[in-house]
Amino acid sequence: MHRATFNLQRGEAAKSKFSVIIKDHPKGQTGAVAQRSKLFKREILSYKEVLPRVQALLESIGDKSKIAPACYYTTESPEPFLILEDMQMSGFENFERGRLLNLDYVLPTVEKIAKLHACSAVIAKESPEVLEFFDEAPISRNPDRRDFLTYFPVNIRCVAEELAHWKGYEEITEKMFILAENVLQRALAMFDESEKGFRVFNLTDLWINNLLFHINNETKEPDDVVTLDYQLAYVGSPAIDLNYFLYGSLNENVRKVHFKYIVRTYHQVLKQTLEKLKYQGNIPTLKDIHIDLINTSLMGVIGATCLTPLIFREGAGFENLEDLNSRTESGDQFRRENVENPKYRAFLQRTIKEFELSGFLDK
């Protein structure tokens, strides 16, 4: 991903600065995996076909919310790339590195996601062909999408190996080793079930790094947020996004105290937006959302074990996809560094107990 900045001047007018984000297709093995999995095609279609319709629907009810950066240009040949609005020009910024979100950041995020979900439900009802490409889940039986799937069991196993050293966690450790063996089968069953009932357009990769926040100059608190990265977008239960986000990016103490309030806020905005759009389908109740959250709880476990360790990591990330997805020496070392991080250990100690008490680790 690159930022291109231009200094503009017309006649005698003062100079102005304009910049865009250029997101190009990765090279090497990562690029080959992305090509087989059609990750870039998924993102291009999101920006080209889905998000403009979402914005148009919001504008039709007088809602000026911005879901994602504007897309100025896309192409799939000869090499896929997108040219996107640079939200930094409008004062948006990444969240502080190495920390999980507090309530001030979570609420505007779930409100924005609720609006995206509501508009996509209307699109699914009125123009289902627009969302057909997104019917396939990120964990599926498609052999072309299996390259990165080992990422989940190897990370869960690494967490289990860490828990094996903790006194009093023996039963949880056993369940985590079992989960590492069958997580993909359980995920397939979960996504199959997710295709029933109320379905929406999920990012499916909703986490801190895919969010940009605008901070109010006076209150110093976030007053807006936009979403990034639609390479894993998928049409299914809204709880897919909610579980992954609330267990993978939210401070565990904030979640423990405010979880039901956050979910209620999401549901209120979802319901209000659907009603304003005169949605013709059945609007899920708050109870329905909570039931879906239980049924897709595996997404929360995946978020907390495969994603949160990356948030706490200091320094550079990992570029070798083969090592990241397999039990190589360097890959194992990378994962051990993540789970042995004191910040992540503290998070895991509280969160894994929550999973156990809620039955999320059971078969």
N, C-alpha and C positions, 0 to 999 in steps of 0.2 A: 504494500500500500504506500502511495506517495502523495505528497502535497505539492501542487504546482501553484506558484504565486505570480500574479501579473500586476505590473504598475501601469495604470491606464490614464490617458489624458486625451481630451478632445479639444482641439483648438487652443484657446488661451485659458481654458478652465483649469482648475486646480487638479493636481494628480490624485488619483484614488487607487486603492489596492483591492485586488480581487483574487481569491484563491479557490481551488477545487481539490477534491480528494480523488485520486485515480487508483482504483482497485483493480489490479491486474491478476491474471491467472498464475498460480504458483508454478515453479519449474521443478524438474527432477522427479523423484519418487512421489513427493507430496502432490505435484501437479498431475501425475498419472493417476493417483488415487482419486483426486478431485474430479478428474475427467471421467473416470469410470463411474463414480458415484453421482455425477451430474450436479455437483454442488454449485458450480457457477451458473449453470442453466437455471437452477432453482432460484438463485438470488436475482438473476436478470429478470426472470418472469415475475418475481415478487415486486421488483421496482417498476417494471414495465406495465404489468397487467393488474396486480392486486392493490398495491398501495395507492396508486392514483384513484382507483375506485373508492377506496376507504376514505381518502381525503375529500372526494366529491360528496360522499354521503354525509360526512360531518358538516361540510359547508352547507349542505341542503337543509340542515336543522339549525344553522346559525352557530355552529361550534367551530371555533378557529384553532382547535388543537392541532398540533403538528406531530404526527406519529413517527416519522423518520425523515432524514435529509432528503431534499429533492434530488431526483436523478435527472441529469442533463443529457446523458447519452449512454447507450449500451450497444454492444455488438458481440456476436459469438464467433466471428471469423475475421481475419485468419486466426487471431488469438482473442479469447474472451476478455473483456474488461468493461468497467463501468466508470463513469465520471459523475461524482456526487457532490452535492453542496457541502462546503466546508463549514460545519456548525461552529467552529471556533470563531469565525467571523461574526457570529451572533452572540458570542459570549458563553457558549456551552463548553464544558470541560469534563474530563474524566474524574471519577471519584478517587480519593486518596489511596495510593497503593498500599497494600498490606493490611487493610481494614475491611470489616464487613459493615453493611449498611445499617444505619439506625432508622427509627420510625420516620423522621423527617424526609428521608430519601425514599423509603419504601412506599409511602402512601401515594405520592404523585406517580410513582411507577405503576402501581397496580391500577390506579385510575386510568392511566393512559392505555395500559394493556386491556382493560375492560372495554374501552372505546374501540380499540382495534378488533377485539373479539366480537363485539356487538355488530360492527359494520360487516365483518367477514361472514357472520351468520346470515345477514341479509343478502349478501352476495351469493352465498351457497344456496339460498332459497330461490333467488330470482335469476341468477346466472351461474348454475352449478358447473358449467363447462370451464369457467375461469379458474376454478380451483382443482380441476381433475388431476393435474400434474402433481399436486401436493397430497394425494391420497396415500402415497407410500410413506410409511414411517421410517425414521432414520435407522432404526433397528428392524430389519425386515429379512425375508427369505431370499431376496434378490442377491445372487452371487456377486453382482457388480458393486454392492454396497457393503461387502464383508471385510474389506481391507482394514478399516479402522476399528472394527468391532472388538478386537482383542484388547483394546484400550480399557474397556470396562472390567473384565475379569482380572487383568493383571494389577490394576489399581486397587480393586477390592481385596484381592489376595494380599497385597502389600499392607493394607490397613489391618487385615486379620493377623498378619505376622507381627505387627506392632502390638496389637491387643494381647497376643499370646504372652507378652512379658508383663501384663498388668494383673496383679492379684485381685481376685474377686470378679474377673471378667471371663471366666472359663466358658460359661454357657454361651455368652455372646460371641466369643472367639470361635467356638464350634459352628455357630450359625453363620458367621461371616465367611468361614472357609467353605461351607456348603453353598452359600450365595455366590461366591467366586466361581464355583463350578457350574451353577445353573442360571446365572444372571441373564444370559442371552435368551434362554428358553422362557424364563419368566417375563422378560421384556416383550417377547413376541406375543405371548398370551395377553399381556397388559394392553399392547397396542391394538390387538385384534378386538378386545373388549371396548377400547376407546373409540372405535369407529362406529359404535352404536350411540343412540341418543343425540343430545345436543352437541353439535360439532362446530368448531371455530378454527380459524387460521392461527396456528401457534408459531412463535419463533422457534421453539423447541431448544433454543440455546440462549435462554434469557438469564444473563448473569451480569455482574458488575462491569466486566470489560466490554460488554455490548450495550452500554448505556452512557449517555452524555447528559450532564445536568447543567441547568442554568441557575446561578446563585443570585438572589436578590441583593442589590448593593446596600440596601438599608437594613434588612433583617439578617443578612448573611446566611439565609436559609434557602434551600432549593425551591424554586417556584415553577420549574418546568423540566421536562426530560424528553429525550428522543431515543429511539431504539436503533440499533445497528445489527447488521449481519443476519441475513435470511437464508443462509446456505443449507440449513437443516429444517426449513419451514415445513409444516405438516398440518393437515386438517384432522382434528380429533378433539377429544375432551379438553375444555379450557384448563382442567386441573393439571394437564401436562406442563404447561408454562408455570402455573402457580406453584406446584410442588418443587420443581427444579429451582425456581427463583427463591422461594421462601426458605428452603433448607440448604441451598447452595451459596446464597449471597447475603442472607440476613443474619445480623448478630443474634446468637442463640438466646441471649437473655431477653432481648427485645421480642423475639419470636415467642418465647415462653409466656411472656406477659400479655402480648398484644395480638397473638395469632388470630383469634376469633374476630377481633375488631378489624384487622386487616382484611380478612376474608369477607366480612360484612361490607366493608367499604367497597371492595371489588364488586360484590354482587349488586350493591345499590347503583353504582355507575353503569354496570352492565344492563340492569333492568331499565333504568331511566333512558339510556341511549336506545335500547331496543324499542321501547314504547314511543319515543320521539320519532324513530324511523318507521313506525307502524309495521313492525315485524309481524309476519303472518303465522309464524310457528309458535310452539310452546316455549315460553320463557322459563328457564329452570328456577326453582326456588332456592333459597339460601341452603335449605336442607339438602337439596339435590347436589349443590356444589360441594358440600361437606362429604357427602357419600362418594362423589367422584374423587375427591382428595384422598379418601381412604383406599379406593380401588386402584388408584394410580400412585400409591405411596412409594413404589419402587423408584419413581423419578426423583423423589426427595432423597432416598438413600444414595442413588447414583450421584446426585448433585453434591451431597455432603462428603462422599468418599472419593470421587473422581475429579471434582471441580474445586471445592473449597481449598484443598492443599495448594493449588496453583495460586489462589488469591493471596495466601500468606507468604508465598515464596518471595525472597528478596533476590535481586539481581536478574540476570537474563533468563529467558525461557529455554525451551528445548526445540531444536530445529530438525533433528534427525527423526523422522516419523517412524522408521523401522524400530529404532531403539525405544521410542516412546510407547509403542504398541506391543512390544514383545519382551521376553525375559532375557535380554542381553545384559552384560555386566554394567554398561553405562546407563542403560534404561533403569535397571534395578537401583543403581546408585542415586539416580535422579529422584525416583519415587521414595527411597528411604530418607533422603534429605527433606523431602516434603512432609512426610508423616512424622518425622522426628522433630520438626519445628515446634518449639514450646507453645507458640500461639495456636498451632493446629491441634496439638495434643490437648490443650485446655478446651478447645471447641469440641473435639471428638469425645472427650470424657463425658461431657454433658449431653451431646447430641445422640451418641450411640445408645445411651441409657434410655433416652426418649423413644428411640426406634424400638428398642426391646420392649418397653412397657406398653407401646402402642400396637405391638404385634407385627410391625413392618418387616421384621427379619424372618418371620415364619414362612414356611412353604405355602 
